[in-house]
């Protein structure tokens, strides 16, 4: 936070985005040494379409319900319905991932 304040005062607010460049370069350089390649061990995996759809829709419904609270309030059906749908979708995701996929 201190560095953000120094950059903002000295060079203006857009300069705070420049701090990401050296951090990103450092992560890439260090990551190449620390993270193993491992591509050959992933050849047997497949894309879990049902899990991806369920978790994405569940999270979208939860976020939508939470975001709508500023206009509708927490007790509104326009908030409670997406929240309930989000919880149901995430529970369905948990059940699907626990039972069926070969590589969740």
N, C-alpha and C positions, 0 to 999 in steps of 0.2 A: 504494500500500500504506500509505503514511503517513496519507493521508486516511481510509482504512478503519479504521486503528487509532484515530485521533482520534474518529471517529464512534462506534466500538464502546465506547471508554472513556467518552465523554461522554454518549451517549444510548442505549446498549444495542445489541445485535447487529442488531435489525430495522432500525436506522437506515441500515445500509449499502445497503439497497435504494433509499433516497431519492436517492442520487447518480445513479441512472439517469435520473431525471426531467429535470434540467437538461441532461444530455448528450443525451438523446433530443430535447428541444426544440431544442437547438442544431443537431443533425444535420438535423432537418426544415427548419429555417429556412435553413441554409446549403445544404442539398441542393436546395431549390427554386430557388436562384439558379444553382447549378453544373451540375445535371443537366438535359440538354435533355429536352423533352417526348417526342418521338419515337414517339408512338403510331401515327401514320399509316404509318410504315415497318414496323410489325409486323403489318399486316393480312393479309399473305400466309402467315404462319406457321401451323403446326398443332401439336397436341400429339403428341409422339412416345411413344406408349403402349408399344411394345416396348422402347425405350431406358429409359423410366422404370421399367418392371417389372424389367428385367435389372439395372440399377444398384442399385435398392432391395433386391432379393433378395440380390445379391452383397454389399452392405455389411452387411445384416442377418446373413448367414451368417458373414462375417468377425468381426463384433462378437460374435456368439453364441459362436463358437469361442474367441475370446480371453477372454471372460468366464468360460467354463467351465473355464479352466485352474486357477483357484484350488481347485476341487473335484477335478478329474480328473487334472490334470497335463498337460504338453505332449505327451507321447507317447501319450496315450489315444486310441482310435478316436473317442470322443465329442467330442474336440477336433479331431483331424486331419480327420475327415470334413467338418464344417462349414467348416473353413479351406480344404480342397480345393474344396468346392462353391462357396465364395465367390470363390476365384481363377478357377475355371472360368466362373462367371457374369459376372465382370468382364471376362474375356477375350472371352466371347461378346458382351458389351455393346460392347467396342471394335470387334470385327468388324462387328457390325450397324451401328454408327454410321459406320464407315468406308465401308460399301458401299451401304446401301439408303435411308436416310431423305432426304427432300427438304430438310429444315431441321433438322439435328441440334441 
